[in-house]
Amino acid sequence: MIKSRVAKALAIAGVTMALAVTATTADAQKKVRWKMQSAWGAAVPHLGTSAVRFSDNVGAMTGDKFKMKFFEPGALVPALECFDAVSKGAVESCYTTPGYHTGKLGPGVSFFTAVPFGPQIGEFMAWKKFGGGDEIRGKKYAEFGLKAFDVLAIGAETSGWFKFEVTDLAQLRGLKMRFFGLGAKVMQKLGVSTQLLAGGDIYPALEKGVIDATEFSMPNMDIKYGFYQIAKFNYYPGWHQQVSVSEILVNKAKFEALPAAYQKVLEIAAGDNVMNTYAETEALNPAAMTEMLTKYGVQNKRWGDKELATFEKAWAEVVVEESAKDAYFKDIAESFYAFRKVYQIWGQAQALNSTYLK
């Protein structure tokens, strides 16, 4: 009798488990079609090409059952207005960067893309993933019905294209310049009039004199935009962006409605894209830099220690000023610098100069 009951119970449990597995499999196999507008065109090295790669990978890992269709910037909504579109559910997702959401969330959100005089990728990602950075971002985004995953990282950028050689930072005063994120706050303190333009809008603005100078990204991207045709002086190092991280921004309710398997695919595809893109930028920038130098007459200039100290001092002032008037900025900055303070015992112990040979 007891054996009979046990057998019957096991049989029922087996059927229940089989039904659950079948239901989960069927759920994961359902077709889902999302729109994904990119902040960068498909042909833009690293930024745009990685968006296409990410979209393709999501499809490949699901046998094209879950597809995130790539749309060019502005195809669905203006390039810098994706935050609201995804929040409202008009677009399921955007391949974008936190620094493009400053109009909505204030300058603090740019911390999640890049920080002036900030760390290399290891320390930066450590703060984001394990030091509270992504948690702060997630909490704020949830207020707008949004969720995000880091989806790409790129190496250090250059800090500006100028039509003239800058021999004194006083020359920057009154200049109209496209500048991104927190670095723009620094430039403003030095008397620069900054504006944020999407990548495709920069060249015509520079050509027509709407702006006098610009920063955008790194050699292998900037060469495609042709800034060297107008401005021949390219400045290093990228004190404002030593590493830059961007995101796949998704409508939270629509993400939660996805099968669990598709949620995991999206997360894993994003994570894979981060390191792939970073490695690609580091591999291809040297050749692009050399080409602009030898073929197009670009003069690569490096800020002196005095100029870098001036930029850094201005940044320190920005942190104090913005923290005093913006609670969100303050929360992020405190988290970021608290983590850096803890990290420094390890970071300083492992630091190496580029060479010790004479």
N, C-alpha and C positions, 0 to 999 in steps of 0.2 A: 504493500500500500504506500509506504513512505517513498520507496524507489519510484513508484508510479507518479507520485506528486512531484518529486524532484525532476523527473524526466519531463513532465508536463510543463513545469516552471521554466526549465532550461529551453524547451522548445519555444515557449512564448517569448522568453528573453531573446532567443536567437532571431525569431521573426521580427521582433521590435527593433533589434540592432540592424538587421538587414534593411528594414524599411527606412531607418534613420540614415543609413549609409546611402541608400538609393535616393532618398530625398535630398541629402547633401550634395550628392553627385549631380543630380538633376538640376539643383539650384545653381551649382557652379557652372553648369553647362548652358545656362540660359544666355541669350544674346543681350548684350548691353552696348548701347551706342552713346558715347559722350562726345561733346564738342570741346576742344582744347585750343584756345587762342594763345599764341605765343607773343611775347613782348618783342621778339626778334625774328626777322625773316629767316626762312629755311636755309638760305644761302650764307647767312652770317656764320663764320667759323666759330666753333665751340658753343656759342650761345644758341644760335638757331639750329645748327646741325645736331646738337645734342637733344634738342626738343623733338626732332624727327626720329632720332634713334630711340628715345624714350617711348614715343608713341608706337614705333614698330615693335619694340620689345614687349610692351604690354599685350599687343596683338599676338605676337609669336608665342608667348607663354600661356596663352589661353586658347590657342588654335583659332584665333580671330573671333572668339565668342565675345570677348570684351575689347572693344576698340575705342581709342581716344583719338578722334580725328583731328589732325593738325590744321590750324587756320593761321594764315599770315596776320601780322599786326594790323589792327584796324578793320579786318574782314568782318568781324562781328560787332565789336565796340571799339572806341578809340583806345589806342595802345596803353594809355596810362589810366584807364577807367575800368580795368578788369575787376578790381576789388569789389566795386558795387555790383557789377554784372553777375559775378559768381555768388555774392552774398544774397542777391535776390533770386538766384536760380535761373536767370536768363541764359547763362552759360554754365555748364557743369564744372569747368576747370580752366585755369590759366597757367601757363608756363611763364613765370614772372619772377620778380625779386622784391623782397620786403622794402627796399629803398624807394620803390615806386609808389608806396602807400603813404608817404608822408603827408599828403594832402588830407588824408582821412585820419591818420593816427598820430601825426606829429613826427618830429625828427627822430625820436627815440627808436622807432621801428627800424631805422637804418642800421642799428647795431647788429641786426640779424643778417645783414649782407656783408658789411665791412666796417672796420673801426680804424680811424687814423692812429698811426703808430701802434697798431695792434699786432697780434701774434701771427706766427705761421699757422698752417692748416691744422697741425696736430693739436696745438693748444686751443685754437679757436673751436674746433669740432668737439674737443673735450668739454669745453664750457657749454656749448650748445646742447650736447646730448646727455652729459652727465653732471653738469654744473648748474643746471637750472635755466639755461637760455631758452631751449625749446619749450620748456614748461611755461615760462612767462609768455612767450609768443602764442602758444596754444590757448591759454586762458583768455587772452585778449581777442584772438581771432574768433573764439567760440561765441563771444558777445555779438558777433556779426554773422553767425551761422556758418563759419568757415573752419576749415582744417587745412594744414599744410605739412608737406614733407620736403626736407632739403633734397634738391634734385640735381644740382650741379655745383661744382666749385672750380674756380679758375685761379691761377697764380697771380703774382704781383702785377699791377698795372703800371702804366707810365703816368706822370702827374701833370701832363699838359702839352698841348701843341700851341706854339706861339709864332707870330709872324716876324718877331724880332728876338734878338738875344736879350735875355733878362740878366743884367749885370747888377741890378739893385732891386730889391723887392718893392721899393717905392714906385717903380715903373708899373706895378700892378694896379695901383690906385686909380679908380675910375674905369678900369677895363671891364668890358662886358664878356662874360665867359660862361660857357656851359660847364656845369660842375655837378657831380653826383653826391648824394647822401651827406654824411656828416662832414666830409671834407669841404663841402660848400659853405658850411658855417664858419670854418676856419678862414676860407678865402674872403668871406664877407667882412670878417674882422680886420682884414688887411686892405679893405677898401674896394674889393672886387664886387661888381654887380653880377650875381650868378642867376642862372635859370636852369631848370631841368628839362632837357629835350630827349625824346626817344632817339635811338641810334640813327634811324633813317632821316630824321629832321635836321641833323647836325650840319652835314655838308652844305646844303643850300643856305642855312642860316649863316654859316661861316663865309660862304661865297658872296652873299648879299650884304654882308656887314652888319647883320642883325646881332651877331656876336663877334668879338675880336679874337677870341681864343677858345680852345676847348680841351677837355679831357674826355676820353671815352673808355678805352680799355687797354689793350696790349698790342704789340706789333702785328701779330698774325690776324687780329681783327681790324685794327686801325688801317692797315694797308688796303684792305678791301673797301673801306669807306673813302679812301683817297684824300685824307686830310693833308698829306704831304704835298699835294698839288697847290695848296694855298698857304700852309704854314710849314716852314722848313725846320723849325727848332722844336725838338721833342725832349722833354725833361724827365729825368729819373732822379731818385727812385720814386716808386709809387707810395709815398708816405701815407696817403689817405686810404689805400687799399692794398695791403700786403697779401691778402687772400679775400676772395669774394664768393659768397655762397648764395644761391638762388633757390627758388621753391616751386613746387607744383601746388597751386592753391586750388582747393576743391570745395564745393558746396557740402557742408557737413551732413545735412540730412540725406543728400543723395549718396554720399559716401557710406553712411551707415545703412542705407538700403541695399548696398551691394552685397552679393554673397561673400561670406568670410574669405573664401579662396581668392576672390578678385581683390578684396581689400589688401590681402597679403601680397598679391602680385604687384599691385600699385606701389606698395611700400618697398618691396625688394627691387623693383625696376628703378625706383628713384635712388635708392642707396647705391646700386651698381653704377648709375650715371654720375654720381658725385666724383668717385675716384677716377673713372674713365676720362671724364672731361678735364679734371685737374692734370692728369698725366699727359694728356694730349696737348694742353697749352704749354706745359713745360718743354715738351719735345719739339714743338713747331715754332716757338717764338724766336729762337736764335737765328734761324734762316731768314725769317721775315725782317728782323731787325737789320741783318746784314744786307739784304736786298734793298731796303730803303736807303741805307747808308751809301752803297756802291752804285746803285742804279738811278736813284732819284735825288741824290744830294741832300738827304736829311742830315742835319747835324744833331747828334745825340749829346745832350748836355746833362750834367749832374749838379744838383744843388749842393752848395758847400755846407759844411757843418754849421756855419752861422745862420744860413737860411733855414736849414732844417730845425735848428733850435728855435727860430722865430715861429715856424709853423707849429712846432710842438707846444710852445708857450701859449699860442693862440688857442690850440685845441684844449689845453688844460683849463683855460678861461671859459671856453664854450661849455665844457662839462659842468662847471660850477654854475654858470648862468642858466643853462637849460634845466638843470636839476632843480633850481630854485623856483622855476615857473611851470614846470611840467612834471607831474607826479609819475607818469608812465616812463618818461625819460629817466627820472631819478631811480626808479625801481630797477630798470635794466642796467643802468650804469653801475649801481651799487652791486648788483649780482656779478656783472662782468669783472669789475676791479677786485671784488672780494675773491673771486676765483683766481685771478692773476696773482694775487698776493700769496695764496696758498701754493700755486703752481711754481712760483719762482725758485723755490729751493731745488726743485728738480730741473727746471729749465736752465738756471744759471750753472748748475753742476755739470750739465751736459753741453753747454755752449762751446762752440769752436769758431775760431777765426777761419777765413777761407784758406789761409796758408800760414805756416810758421817758418817756411824756408826763406832764407835771405838771398 
